[in-house]
């Protein structure tokens, strides 16, 4: 029984590791937007870029939002699609900017 549990655990960790490896951006560099475009895009989102680097084929941006919260973005370089967003909120921060907006229907 213990061997079965151990085998299942090792298999689960291996599979999750393989799935995580696929999170890398894979666009050819010839299709990438320049860093200036990425900085402008992030600025339109209300985030000031403090650091921009390439990690695993993705643009990784560290910065702050308009409320001073630390923000980390991972952006696909060819499409500028946000792959990952992490926000470290300050105490008593308003998190509503990061929550989905409620959709209003006509039958209310």
C-alpha angles and dihedrals in degrees: 000000000000091000090053091052091046092049091049091049094049091047092050092050092048093049093046089050091053091048090050091052089060091062090084119110111247106186116133112254090239088070097047123118112236119257091254090060091049092050091049091049092050090047089055087056089058095255125129111217114231097167134011122187140153116250124172090346094305131104109248115200127191116192148116133271124228090274093054096253116147112250131191120190131184111203130189103238099218100045102022088229112159107242097177136011125189122178126189103202123211117234111285091010121163104243096181092101089067098045123090113263116246111253114229118215127197094243100073 
